[in-house]
Amino acid sequence: MTILVTGSAGFIGSHIVQKLLEKGEKIIGVDNFDMLYEPSYKLRNISEFVDNKNFIFKTIDFRNFKDVESLFKEYPITKIIHLGARAGVRPSIDDPFIYQDINVKGTLNLLELARLNKIQNFIFASSSSVYGNSKKVPFNEMDSADRPISPYAASKRAAELLCFNYSHLYNIPVSCLRFFTVYGPRQRPEMAIASFTKKIDEGKEISLYGDGDSSRDYTYIDDITDGILKALNKKFSYEIINLGNSNPIKLKYLVSLIEKELGKKAVIKFLPKQAGDVETTYADISKAQKLLEYKPSITIEEGIKRYVVWYKKNK
Ligand SMILES: NC(=O)c1ccc[n+]([C@@H]2O[C@H](COP(=O)([O-])OP(=O)(O)OC[C@H]3O[C@@H](n4cnc5c(N)ncnc54)[C@H](O)[C@@H]3O)[C@@H](O)[C@H]2O)c1
């Protein structure tokens, strides 16, 4: 069995590749070192396993159908984990076209290749952002997700709908996993935990948008990879499944945890709320528990402790 992992040099992708290699799986990793953040971070992400004999890495942009098609001609790919994307809510407001191009057209390319190659399982990385500013918490997969408030969220929802389309028309088993703010070692540098930790450590000011009372359901990377691996071993005709921690954490409390682990005080500047940001995210994970026996086990206190240990070793 050979598994294609897109976005394999990214934060979540590099962790999932590592876990699969530990299990002895053969992996084709694809990444184009997209410029959302410095490619040097991504080279570091894959450095630990790039020489593994079961890992073949290709610098390919999956918007180019022919380039990805050539992989299917060369390797016996049976499953796809599609993590590659242009991530980030705020930057999507400045450049909606690239989000559409990578996240929607790119996903369509992969679905089409899944159809042509009779792929046994397709995992798609979706996002809690599809729930928009829903006031009903926790967010359940049956809630409507037709009011996304950023181009990023809209692109993820559009890709989910294409996934349904391909599953329905061509019987491709698809799991759309809605991740809730993932954090841990190798987190994208522009995400809150990574950027706050660096700035607080360097004595630089951090900006909090709103009054610090907004909350996120932060989910530790190992819990997310555990959920992805469990979904990979199932074969649903089409399911949308939340992968979160089901415990929203206020921004102010998050900052206090980072301060504690670093032993340093944050210099905080409060700024008005930003367009595209949702007030809260909160996952109902009962479906993941039922279908995947998913059970997140890392608390925010433990996760931040682990993140800061990693940060100090790698800064
Ligand atoms: N990190 C989170 O909190 C979070 C939350 C919800 C959903 N997600 C989703 O999970 C997935 C992984 O996120 P991440 O945080 O690891 O982001 P990331 O940016 O670290 O990883 C994505 C990778 O995809 C690659 N990529 C982008 N466009 C590509 C293209 N056209 N061709 C080939 N590779 C391309 C990038 O270079 C990057 O390495 C994404 O689909 C993201 O939308 C992440």
PDBQT file of the ligand as one rigid body, heavy atoms in Angstrom, charges set to zero:
ROOT
HETATM    1  N1  LIG A 401      -3.285  24.100  11.593  1.00  0.00    +0.000 N 
HETATM    2  C1  LIG A 401      -4.584  24.227  11.883  1.00  0.00    +0.000 C 
HETATM    3  O1  LIG A 401      -4.955  24.688  12.970  1.00  0.00    +0.000 OA
HETATM    4  C2  LIG A 401      -5.628  23.803  10.886  1.00  0.00    +0.000 A 
HETATM    5  C3  LIG A 401      -6.985  23.927  11.252  1.00  0.00    +0.000 A 
HETATM    6  C4  LIG A 401      -7.961  23.532  10.350  1.00  0.00    +0.000 A 
HETATM    7  C5  LIG A 401      -7.602  23.013   9.130  1.00  0.00    +0.000 A 
HETATM    8  N2  LIG A 401      -6.282  22.921   8.795  1.00  0.00    +0.000 N 
HETATM    9  C6  LIG A 401      -5.940  22.364   7.479  1.00  0.00    +0.000 C 
HETATM   10  O2  LIG A 401      -4.979  21.328   7.668  1.00  0.00    +0.000 OA
HETATM   11  C7  LIG A 401      -4.093  21.292   6.553  1.00  0.00    +0.000 C 
HETATM   12  C8  LIG A 401      -2.658  21.421   7.026  1.00  0.00    +0.000 C 
HETATM   13  O3  LIG A 401      -2.500  22.664   7.712  1.00  0.00    +0.000 OA
HETATM   14  P1  LIG A 401      -1.122  23.127   8.347  1.00  0.00    +0.000 P 
HETATM   15  O4  LIG A 401      -1.419  23.953   9.524  1.00  0.00    +0.000 OA
HETATM   16  O5  LIG A 401      -0.219  21.963   8.450  1.00  0.00    +0.000 OA
HETATM   17  O6  LIG A 401      -0.611  24.133   7.204  1.00  0.00    +0.000 OA
HETATM   18  P2  LIG A 401       0.775  24.224   6.456  1.00  0.00    +0.000 P 
HETATM   19  O7  LIG A 401       0.738  25.486   5.655  1.00  0.00    +0.000 OA
HETATM   20  O8  LIG A 401       1.899  24.062   7.429  1.00  0.00    +0.000 OA
HETATM   21  O9  LIG A 401       0.743  22.963   5.509  1.00  0.00    +0.000 OA
HETATM   22  C9  LIG A 401       0.160  22.983   4.225  1.00  0.00    +0.000 C 
HETATM   23  C10 LIG A 401       1.226  22.559   3.218  1.00  0.00    +0.000 C 
HETATM   24  O10 LIG A 401       0.621  22.534   1.925  1.00  0.00    +0.000 OA
HETATM   25  C11 LIG A 401       1.587  22.966   0.987  1.00  0.00    +0.000 C 
HETATM   26  N3  LIG A 401       0.925  23.450  -0.214  1.00  0.00    +0.000 N 
HETATM   27  C12 LIG A 401       0.172  24.579  -0.345  1.00  0.00    +0.000 A 
HETATM   28  N4  LIG A 401      -0.238  24.716  -1.603  1.00  0.00    +0.000 NA
HETATM   29  C13 LIG A 401       0.252  23.656  -2.296  1.00  0.00    +0.000 A 
HETATM   30  C14 LIG A 401       0.176  23.268  -3.650  1.00  0.00    +0.000 A 
HETATM   31  N5  LIG A 401      -0.504  23.991  -4.555  1.00  0.00    +0.000 N 
HETATM   32  N6  LIG A 401       0.815  22.137  -4.039  1.00  0.00    +0.000 NA
HETATM   33  C15 LIG A 401       1.534  21.406  -3.136  1.00  0.00    +0.000 A 
HETATM   34  N7  LIG A 401       1.626  21.723  -1.824  1.00  0.00    +0.000 NA
HETATM   35  C16 LIG A 401       0.990  22.843  -1.413  1.00  0.00    +0.000 A 
HETATM   36  C17 LIG A 401       2.330  24.076   1.715  1.00  0.00    +0.000 C 
HETATM   37  O11 LIG A 401       3.617  24.334   1.178  1.00  0.00    +0.000 OA
HETATM   38  C18 LIG A 401       2.393  23.534   3.145  1.00  0.00    +0.000 C 
HETATM   39  O12 LIG A 401       3.614  22.881   3.401  1.00  0.00    +0.000 OA
HETATM   40  C19 LIG A 401      -4.532  22.423   5.626  1.00  0.00    +0.000 C 
HETATM   41  O13 LIG A 401      -5.421  21.869   4.667  1.00  0.00    +0.000 OA
HETATM   42  C20 LIG A 401      -5.287  23.354   6.542  1.00  0.00    +0.000 C 
HETATM   43  O14 LIG A 401      -6.229  24.132   5.843  1.00  0.00    +0.000 OA
HETATM   44  C21 LIG A 401      -5.282  23.304   9.647  1.00  0.00    +0.000 A 
ENDROOT
TORSDOF 0
